[in-house]
Amino acid sequence: MDSIKNEIYELQESKALNMNCIIFMLNENHQYDFYNLLNIKYNYRCNFEFEIMCELSYPEIKLVFNGLSSVIIKNFAIFDNQKECSFMFLNGVAGSEGQLFNNEIPQVQFICKNLDSCKKIKISMDIISNGSTEFMEKYIFLSESYKALQGIINTLQQETHMLAQYKEKYESVTESTIWKSTKGLRLLLDKFKTSHYTRLLYKSLIVLKNEGFHSAIQRLKNRERIKVMNTAFVGEYDIDEGEANVQINKQMKRDIKFSIIVPLYNTKKEHLIEMIESVLKQTYGNYELCLADGSDKGHDYINKIIKNYRNQYDNIKYIKISKNKGISGNTIEAFKLANGDFFVLLDHDDILTRNALFELVNVIHTNQYEADFIYSDRGIFDDGSKEVLAYHFLPGFSPDFMRACNYASHLNAFSKYIIEQVGFIREGYDGSQDYEFELRVMEKARRVIHINKVLYYCRACEGSVALDPTSKMYAYEAGKKAIEEHIARIGHKGKVEFLKDTFSYRIHYDINQADLVDIIIPNKNHLADLKRCINSILNKTSYKNYMVTIVENNSSEKEVFEYYDEISKYANIRVLRFEINEFNFSAINNYAVSMSDGKYVLFLNNDIEIINNDWLNEMLMFAQRDDVGAVGAKLYYPNDTNQHVGLLVGLGGHIASHYDYGKNKNETGYMHRLTMPQNYDAVTAACLLVKKDDFVLVDGFDTVNFKIGLNDVDLCLKLRELGKYNIVTPYAEMYHYESASRGRDDSGEAKKRFEKETMLFREKWNKYFDLGSEYINPNYKI
């Protein structure tokens, strides 16, 4: 114990430095980067002392320090008599040994209340900045070992105390007269408990009670099968025996027949048995298992195993193909055996949860039999250890996400109706045959439904895509071909690019360069912000057919008007005046739209700075689609963290939540979602592109109920009611100096206004709060 503690101390003390600096705080909120401020080198420990001072008096001062993912902070101390000073960790994992930041941007916030002007406060902390994996792993291992040992010692001390208490109670019982007089009866009961026949009788009674006489006899016939079943993989999202019995005995329509389609090729014995057993364990019994076997002669055991099962179950269909036809061809042969109402695709080495078909039939009934394409969440487990490697908690149906990757693969079920409309799997797309089929299905499906439950487990083994996405690169070429054909069928033109870093696709839609885009920027004073915004547009916009409309709203600084005169030399920049006594964001923008000749209008805050030259092309290629409502961009704070990548309505009872807010801009996110175009409930009007006709059709921004806040979310939901999709593209990137335009309004009046807007919004869009956002899985925490 002491040796571990000493080694941790040696690591912390290695290559120590002392660094000092003074920070003059000029306003209420400041952020600084440790690594920029101190220029800390890797593998160094710093004792960092600094003083803060404010030139003005404020009721509360906040100072936020941003670190790197490999920063350890210890011994934070405040040397001052100021009583109302404190610090807290905003990001990271707190521990008794200090603060360890790992795999996310660390932040420490210093808070001081009622600080007098020009008063200095001295603060000290120890920082270890490390880029060495070996160093960090050793530090983490030793720290965790130390904490674990300390925990064991504490637990042993508690248990020792409890054992002493139990011993005292035990001795009081065994010394009693009743205990001594019943010795013979206890010996008889002990023998009965350990009897083999007693255990057998007990198990038989449980089976008879829960499953009936027929199941009890079947269990005795299939003892070896039960043995295999009990050693198979069981995921944490599988239902228990009690819930299984509830589903089996539930009074419900069992009118839907499922055909489970499985192509076989040289399947391992244990994989085959586990797959079949997962089907036989289903709590919904109206199904058939259709197997097409293209295995070679060296795998004749497959035929024998399936023959044994078919002798017991008449709902298993099997065909031995004379020649392997590949995964697509073998799947088609299995499909020819099927005559169900819905068709479920299952790989030959994967596993269904017991409730998979039960959940599917519930969804089919709930959606009045119009659910043509159903998919669920899934898990991936290691073939050797049987441990779950990952869960894929998927969003609801997002067509643009689907065009970027086949996120909705497994568990899939398709109606007989949709297959009659679009056909089944086609040959020539091996590795992406499911993807090609799903793209055709989503073009014609009446409803695409997602089940927020893990109903399917993929096996990760040598040579599988689940373990190594590069193992079947031919599949991605087939996927690229499938997307090209898909966008052509739905009337779009463009090129498809495969992105190897994220194993996804990017569509470069063709753009009509003749369409005029009117960029509308409301402005009041804030000349520096406006200049930065305008300059970034002029210098970083490759799309040429645009107009910038600045809407002047009660500016008082003469320099602003001088700037208006200066930029009047540009033919594509104009200034409109809209002067009313109260600030009404909705009215300002609606007025600008009424004066616009653009086919598209783009609402832009004056505190935006463009990053990439193709930003408008990237947004416009989506806005030109008939099925798209509002298009948003990826916005960052100046410290390179996410401010906006999409808005989710009703999540956790909130009005609108930012997806993956605060993550570093270089992070790809869960399932790489931050790198792909996504559909969301809404996008922020800090940068929002929409067709002018659509904007007018829904009466624009609400100038009465949402004058300042929630007008953009309200607009996006009105567009959704038209059947449009709102989308954010990660290929349009900007910095957003949020609230620089008007400043933060924390007055009592502003609070009352926001509460009123919130109430009105909830009343108007109540259904979104009842259902929750479909674009985020409730199992994934943002």
N, C-alpha and C positions, 0 to 999 in steps of 0.2 A: 504493500500500500504506500509506504513512504517513498520507495524507490520510484514508483510511477509518478508520485507528486513532484519529486525532485527533477525527474526528466522533463515533465511539463514545464517546470520553472526555468530549466536550462533552455528549452526551445523558445520560451517567451523572452528570455533575456539576451538571446543571441543577436549580435550585431546591433547593439542599441545605439540610438541617437537621441539627442535632445534638441527640440526645435521650438522656437517661440515666434509668435507674430501677434500683431494687434489688428483687430477688425473694427472698423467704425461703421456702426449700423445707422443708416440714413432714414429708414422707414420701418414699418411694422413687420415686414416679412422679408427675410433674406434666405438664399440657399447658396451653399458653397460645396465644392467638390474636394474631398480630402486629397485625392490624387493630383488635382491641379494646384490646390492651395499649398501643399507641402512638398510637392514633387518627390513623393516617397518612392524609394527604389525597392525592388523586390527583395524579400528575405531580410527586411530591416524592422527593428522595433523602435518606435519613437515615443518619447515622452513629450506630448504636445501641450504646451501651455499658451494660452492666449487671453487677451482682454477684449471685452466688448464695451462699446460706448455709444450712446445715442445723443445726437445733437438736439433732439427735441424730446419732450415728455410724451409718453404714450401709456394708455392703461394696460397694454399687454404687448410684449415683444416676442416674436417667434424667429428662431434661427435654426435652419435645417441644414445638416451636413449629409452629403451623399458620398458613399464609399464605393468600393469595388466588391465583386462577389467573394473575393478572398481576403477579407479584412476582419480582424478580430479586435474588438474594443474592450478594454478593461479599465477599472479604477477611475471612473468618471467622477470628478470632484469639483465643487464650487467653493472658492475661497472668498467669502464675503459675508457681511452681516445681513445682507439683503434676505429677508425671510421668505419672500414670495418667488424664489427661484427654484426651478426644477428641470429635469430632463426626462425624456421618454424615448424608447426605441419604436420607430414607426414601421420599420421593416426588418425582418430577420427573426432569429430564434433566440429568445432570452434564456439565460442559464445562470446558475448560482456562481459560476466561475467567471462571469463577465458576459460579453455579447459575442456570439459567433454568427457571422453572416455567411450563408452558403447558397449558391444557385439563384440569387436574386439581388437586386440593387439594395444595399443597406442604407438606412437613413436613421439619423439621431436628431431629435428636436430638442433644443434648449428653449425654455419658456421663462420669461420674467415679467412679473406684473408690477405696475406702478413704479417703473424705473425713472428716477429723476434724470433730467437732462444733464449731459456731460459727466455722469457718474460712471466710473469704470468698475467692471466686475471681472475677476480673474477666474479662469476655468482651466482645469487640467484633465488630461485623459491619456491613457496608454493605447497605442495603435500598433498592431502587427500587420504589415502588408506583405503578402506572400504570393508569388506566382508559381512556386514549385509544387507540383502535385505530390511528390514524395513527402515534403515538409508538411503540407496541409493534412494529408492522410494520416501521417504519424501523430500530428497534434490532435486531430479529431479522435483517432483511435485511443490515444492515451487519456484524453479528457473524458471520453465516454466510459473507458475502463475504470477510471477513478470514480466517476459518478456511480457506475454500476456496483462497484465494490462497496462504496459508501452506502448505497441503497440496500445491498445484501446485509451489511452489518446492522443497519437500522431495523430491517425486517427480522433478523435473527434475535435481536434484542426484544422486539415486540413479541415474537413467538415464544421466546424463553419465559417471558412474563405470563403469557397466556397458558403455556404448559404447566407452570406452577399452579395457576388457578384451577386448571382441569384436574391436576393430580390431587389437589385438596378436595375437590368435589367427588372424584372417583373413590378416594379412600373413605369418604363419609358414606357412600352408597354400599360399597363392598363390605363394610363392617356392620351394616344394618341386619336385623333379624330376618326380614322378608327376603333379602338377597340370599342368605345362607340356606333358608328353608326351600327355595325353588331351584336348587342346583340340578336335580335330576331332569326336570322339565326342560331346562335350557339345553342340556346335552342332546335330548331327543330332537329338539327343533333345529339344532345345528346340523345334525345328520341329514334331516329332510331337506334343508336348504342346499346342501352340496351334492345331492343326488343327481345323476345324469337324467333320470326320468323326470325329476321335478322340473329341471330346466327345459326339457323337451315339451312337457305338458304346458308349461307357462308360455313358451313361444307359440305353440299350437293354438292356445286360447286367444292370444293376441291376434293371430292371423284370422281365426274364425270370426272374431268380433269385428275386425276392421275390413276384412276383404271377402268373407263368406266361405262356405264349404268348398266350392269349386277351386278357389285360389289356394286353399290349404292343401288340397290334393295335388294341384299343379306344382306347388313349391316342393313337395316330396319327390315328384317325378324329375324335377330339374335342379337337383342339389348342386351339380357341377356348374350349371349355368348361373345359379345364385352366387356361387363362390367367385366366379369371374366378375359378376356384377358388383360384388362388394369390394373388389380390389380396384375397380375402375376409377377414373378421375371424377371427382365431385367438386364443383366450384362453389364458392361462398354464396353465390346468388341462386343456387339450387334451392328449391323448396324442401321443407322437411317432410317426414312421413305423415305428420298430422295434417298439414296443409294439403298434401297430396290426396289424402283420404277425403277431405272436404271437397276438393275439386271433382274427384271420381263420383261422389254421391250427390253432387249438386244437381238440382232440378233445372234443366236448361234444354234448349233445342239442340239436338245433335244431328241436325239435318245436313251439315256441311261435311263432305267427304274430302279428305286431303290425300293427294298423291305425292309421296316423298320420292324425289327423283335422285338416284345415286349412280354415277358412273364409276366402275371399278377397273383398276389396272394394277396388277401385281401388289395388291394391298397386303400389308403385314397382318398376320393372323390376329394379334392382339388388338390392332387398330380396327380391324373388321368387326370383331366381336364387340368391342366397346361402342362402335358406331351403331350396330344393330340393337344392342341392349338399350342404348339411349332412346331409340325409337320405341321399343317394346315397353318401356317404362312410362310412356305418355299417359297423362291423366285423362286425356280426351281420346276415346278409342275408335272413332270413325275415320280410319285411314288405311292406306295401302302403301307398302314399301316396294318400290320398283327399282330393281337392280339390273344393270347391264354390264357384263363382265368381258373385258377385252384382254384379260391377262394371258401371259404365255404359258407354255406347258410346264414350266418350272414352278408354277403356283396353282397346281391342281387342288391343293387343300381348300382353296376358296370355294370351289364347286361343292366339296364335301361338307364344309361348314354350313353353307347356305341350304344344302339339301336337308341337313339335320334340323335346321330351323323351320324349313317349309313343312316337314313332317309334323310339326307342332302347331304351326300358325298358317292358316289359310289366307291371310292377307299379305303374304310376302310373294311377290312376283319376281321371276329371275329368267334372264336369257344369257346364254354363253355365246358371245360373238366369235365367229370363226377367225376374224382378224381384227387387231386393235385399230380403232378408227380415231384415236386421239380423244382428248377430253370432250371436245364438241360433239364428235360423232358418237361417242359412247353415251353421252347425255341424251342425244336425240333418240338412240335406241331404247334407253330406259323410258323416255317420254312416250314412246309408242305402246308401252305396256299399260299406260295410265288411263283411267277413266273417271278421275275425281272432279270436284268442283273448283278446287284450288290446288296449285302445284307448288311444292316446297322443294328448293334446291339444297342438297346436302352433299358436302364433299366426303369421299370414302374414308377419311381418317378423322373427321370432326365429330362433334358431340352436340346433341340437343339437350337442353334442360328439360326436366320432367313436365313442366307446365307450358312448353313451347306451343303446342297445338291448342291447348286450352285458351291461352292468351290471344292467339290468332282468331279463334272462332268468336271470342268476345268482341274483338274489334270489328269483325265482319258484321255481326248482328247490330252493334252500336251504329255503324255507318250504313245501315239499310242495304247491305249487300253491294254497295257501290265502291268498296275499297278494292281497287284493282291491283295495287302494288303496296305491299306491307313489308316493312323492315324493322329490325329490333337492334338493341345494343348487343355487343359481343365481347367475349374475353379471349385472350390468347394464353395458352398454357404450355409449359415445357414438357416435351414428351418423356424425358427421363425422370425429372424430379416431381412431375405433376403439379408444380407450382405455377400460379398465374403470373404471367409476365406483364400483362397490361390489360386494361379495360378500355374499350372504345365507347364512350358515352356520346352518342350522336345527337346532332340537332334535328329538328323537324325538316320537312322537305325544303331544300334550298337548291333550285335548279342550277344556279350559277356555281355553287360549291360542287354540285354533281358533275358539272362540265369540267371542273378542275381536277377531280379525282373521284374514284368510285367509293365514296365514303359509306354508301348505303348497302354494301355487299354483306350478306349474312346477318341475321337470318332473313331470307327473302321468301315471300309467298305471292303468287300471281293468280288472278282469277281466270277461269276458263273463258270468260267474256273477253278479256283483254288479249288473250292468246289468239282467239278467233279473229281479233282485229289486226294484230301486228305480226302474227306468227310466233314461232318459238326460237330457240337458240339456232344460230347459223354456223356452218363450218367456215373455216378460214380466219377465225379470230381466237385461236387457242391461247389460253392465258388471260384473255379479256373477253371471252365469250359471254360471260354473265353481264359485263359492263355494256357491251354492244346491245344485248337484249334489253337491259334496263333503260338505256337511252331511247330505244324505240318505244318501250312501254310508257315512259314518262311523257312522251309526245301525245299520247292518246288516252291516258288514264283518266277516269272520272275523279278518282281520289287517290292520293298517295299518302299513306298513313305510317307514322312512326310510333313504335311502342317503346316507352322509356324503361325497358327492362332488359336484363341480360338473358337471352334465350338461346344463345349459341356460343360454343367454344371452339376456336380454331386451334389445331395442334401445331406447335412450332417444333419441327424436327429438321434434320439435315436435308437440305435441298428444297425446303419449303419457303414460300414468299413471306410467310408470317415471321420466320426467323431471319431470312436474308432477302430483302427486296431485290437485290441484284442477281439472284439465282436464276431468274427467268426474264431476262431483258427483252426477249421476243414478245412478251406479253404487253410491254409498254408501246411497242411499235403497233401491235394490233389495236391497243386502246387509242392511239393517235389516229389511226385510220377510222375507227368507230366514231370519234368526235367529228372528224372532217365530214363524214357522211351525214351525221346527225345535224350539224348546223346548216348543211346544204338542204336537207329535207324541210327544215323549219323556215327556210327562205333567207338565210343570212350568208354573207360571204366573208371569208377571212382565212388566215393561216393558223395552224395549230403547232405549238412548240412544246416539246417534252422537256421538263426541268428535272434533271437528274438529282439535284441536291435535295429536293423534297418529293421526288417521284410523283410529280403532278404535271398538269398540262396548263398551258397559257394560250388563250385564244386572242389573236390580234384581228379583231373585226375590221372590215373595211369601213371607211368613214366618208360621208358625203361632205367634201370640203367646202361646198357652196352654202352650207347652213350657217347663218349668223348667230353668234352667241353674245348676249348682252350681259356683261359682268357688272352687277349692281352692288355698290359699296356705300352704305350710309356713313356719314361722317359729321362729327362735331368736335372742332379743335383737334388735338392729338396729331399735330403736324408730322412729328417724327415717325409715328406709326403709319400714317397714310403714305408718306414718302417711301418708306421701306416696302410697303405693300405694292404701290404703283411701280416702283423700280423693278421689283421682282417679277411682276407681270410683263413689263416691257422687255426685260432681259431674258426671261425664262419661259416664253410661250412660243412653241414651235408652230402651233395652229394659228393661222393668220387672220381668219375671218371672224374677228371679235370686236366688240365695242365695250369701252369702260364707261359706266355711268356712275358718277359720284353724286350722291344725294345729300346736299348741304342741309344741315338741320341745326340752326341756331348757334353757329360758331361765333365766338366773341374775339378771337385772336386775329389781328390784322395779317399776321404772317400766313395764316391759312388762305386768306383771299388772294394774297400775293402769289401763293403757290398755284392757286386755281388759274390765275392769269398766265403763269409761267407754262403750265401744261396744256394751255389752250392751243398751243402750236401743233399738238398731235391731232390728226383728223379723226382718230378713233377714241378720243377721250372727250367727254362732255360733263358739265356740272349742271344738275337740276337743283332748284331751291324748293324745299318743303319745310315751311316754318309754322309749327303749331306750338302752343304753350307747353303742353305735356309731351313727354317722350312716348311715342307709340311705334315700336319697331314694326309691327304688322302694317300700320297705315303707311309708313315711309316706303316700305318695299312694295306694297300694293300700288302706290302712286307711281313708282318707277316702272313697274310692269305695264301700267296703263299707257305710259309714254314710250314704251319700247317697240322697236320694229324687229327684234330678234325672234327667231323661231324657237330659240332656247334662252332661258334666263338663268344666270348663275348668281346666287346670293353669296356675298363674300364679306366677311368682317374686315375692317381696316387694320386689324392687328394680326393679319395673316402674312406670312412670307413664303413664297413659292420655293420649292427645293429642286424639282426635276423639270426639265424642259418639256417633256411630253405630257404633262399633267392634264391639260385640257383635252388632248387627243384621247387619253386613257378614259376620261370621264364621258366624253361625248360618244365613244363607240358603244357604251352601254345605254346612254340616254336616247340614242337613235332607234333603239329597239321598241316596238309597239308594246311589249309586255312589261316595260320598265317605267316606274314612276319617278322617284327621286334617286339621284346618284350622289354619294358622298365620297370624301377623300380621307386619307389616313393623316391625322394631325398629331403633331408632337409638341410637347412643352420644350422650352429652350434647353432643358437639361437632357434632351433626347429620350424622354419617356413618353409612352402613349397617352394622349389626351382623348382621342376619338378614333375608334375603328368600327363603330356601329353602336346603335342604341337598342336596348331590349326593354319592352314595356311590360310592367306588371310583375317583374321578377322580384320575389320576396316582398311583394306589396308596395314596392317603390314605383314611382311614376315612370322614370326612364333611367336605366342603368347602363353605364359604359362597359362594353365587353373588353376584358383584359386591360382595364385602365391601369396606368402607372408602370406597365412593363417596359423594359428597355426596347428601344425601337428596332434593335437587331434581333430580338427574340422571335422565333418562328411560331411560338404558341402551341397549344394543345392540338395534336394531329396536324401541325403546320398551318393552322387556320389563318394565322395573321399574314401569311404569304399569298393567300388566294382570294379572289373576289368572292364576297359572301352576301347573302341576302339577310337583311335585318328588318326589325319592325320600323325603324326610323333612322334618319341621319341628321346631324346637327346643321343648322342654317349658317353656321360659321363658314361653311363651304357646301353649298347644295345646288345641284344642277337639275333642272326640270324643263320639260316642254312647256312653252308658254300656253299652248292650248289646254293642256292638262291642268295647269295652275289656275287658269280662268274657269275651267269647267267645275272645279271644286270650290270656287269663290275665294281662292287665294288664302292668305293668312287671315285668321279671325281677328278683326280689329276691335271687337267688343269684349270678348271673354279672355283673350290671350294677347294683350297689348304688348307685353314685354317677354314673358316666359311661356314655354310650352307650345308656342305657335308653330315651331318647326315639327314637333312630334305630332301635333294635331293635323298639320298638313299631310304628313307622311301616312298617317292612318286613313285620312280621307282618300288618298291615292290607292291605298290597299283595298279600300272598299270598292274601287273601280276594277279590282282584279289585277292591279299592277304589283310588281315586285320592287321594293326599295333595295338598293345595293351600295356597298362600299368597295371601292377598288384600292388595293394596296399599292398600285402603280401610279397613283397621284399622291405625292407626299408634300407636306407643308408644315411649317412651324406656326404655332398659334400662341401668341402672347396674350392668353385668355384674360378677359376683363380689362385689358388695357384701354379698350375703346371708351368705356364709360366709368371704369373703376367699379369696385365692389360696393354695393348698396346694402348696408346692414341696418338701416334705419327701421324703426318700428312700423312705419308706413309700408316700407318694402316687404317686411315680413307678413303684414296683413294681406297685401296684394298677392303675394305668393301663395298663402294659405287659401285665398279665395280661388285663384287660378287652379290650384291643386284639386280643390273640391269640385269645381266645375268640370275639370278634365276627367276625374273619376266617374262622375255622373254620366258624362257623354260616352266614355269608352269603357264602361263597366265590364263588358264581355272579355276584354283583354286581361283584366285583373282576375276574372273568374277562371279563365283558361291558363293564364301565364304565357310567357313568350314561347313560341314554338321554335325559335332559333337558338335556344340554349337548353341543354339537358339539365334537369334538376339535380342530377348526380354530380354535375361539374360545377365547382364553386369558382366564381369570377372574383 
